[in-house]
Amino acid sequence: MANRLFQSVVFQMKDSIDRVIGVIDENFVIISCSELIKVGETVDISLLVSPEGGTIVKDGYTYKTFGNKNKFEYAVFVEGTDEAAARYCSLLSVSFASIKQYYDEKYDRNNFVKNIVLDNILPGDVYIKARELHFNAEVSRVAMLIKIVSPTEVSAFSVVQNLFPDKQKDFIFTVSETDIVLIKEINADISPKDLDHLANSIVDTLGSEFYTKAVVGIGTAVVGLKELARSYKEAQIALEVGKVFDTEKNIISYDNLGIARLIYQLPTTLCDMFLREVFKKGSIESLDQETLFTIQKFFENNLNVSETSRKLFVHRNTLVYRLEKIKKLTGLDLREFDHAIIFKVALMVQKYLKANPIKY
């Protein structure tokens, strides 16, 4: 449909511009032209395309790109290589860019989904627009937020697009220079492990093949278009919480945040008060790295003294001595379940406070 709009404008302008004018698409095929016989021909300017969108001169024609700034999408062309041709190209590119924007806003599904996710469309208009676009609204989908940590010259957006080429089911768009959103259609009975595996495939492809480090936040699976904004916000929260509590993980799922999600939403002043109340006898700062490592392993082995001592390659009595030392310093006996819970939460609160300094 966009091609027909372009062709209509070309015909309206051909009398005002006494030259051959037209538009080529991302495959360098002429999709509209004032000389209809040229429609369908391929123009070989692929090596000359400028990402900055400057004019290109070749074989007696002047070209100028428009559309997506990150990659070649469309270009207008005007017969001639003089200054007038360059001016015509600039005017035409502005006109066609406006037409494309209008088309995207009215007919493009990807743009429609982006507006839903970013809350740029009224709730009452969502299903009306979905019917206009013949959009399947009642299927399961999940939002994934892909954050590029170490960008390279490779377009991560293009890589992700190539991984999910079905534009009728999967929608990909950028929200910043480093953030890419994937709205993925899924089976209703898909497991969290399958979603983790899918996210891992994205991270592995970017890392192993293109040397681009990325982390992925996964929202919850939702049914209904209006719920996509919630899934996206959950993916955002997953990355934010993971940045504090799971710094070594590349994949963070909202469903697996657990108590970290609650702590992240607490005021830092309240967290500081909690630490001071818990550690009245002695500060958590008094524990050395070896002791903290012992505590971590003790929690990982479900408070099992024998299993923890085996994993630490120390005698059982040595571990008991260390636990007694912790009890003496803090007043908390980690062998008691209630005390262990308090200590675990306190460690997480301390980590949260280090990431979010108290502001008075």
ABEGO torsion letter per residue (X at the ends): XAAAAAAAAAAAAAAABBBBBBBBBAAGBBABBABAAABGBBBBAAAABBAAGBBBBBGGBBBBBBEBAABBABBBBBBEABAAAAAAAAAAAAAAAAAAAAAAAAABAAAAAAAAAAGABBAAAAAAAAAAAGBBABBBBBBBBBBBABBBABBAAAAAAAABABAAABBBBBABAABBBBBBBBBAABBAAAAAAAAAAAAAAAAAAAGBBBBBBBBBBBBEAAAAAAAAAAAAAAAAAAAAABAABABBBAAAAEAAAAAAABBAAAAAAAAAAABAABBAAABBAAAAAAAAAAAAAGGBAAAAAAAAGBBAAAAAAAAAAAAAAAGBBAABAAAAAAAAAAAAAAAAAAABBBBX
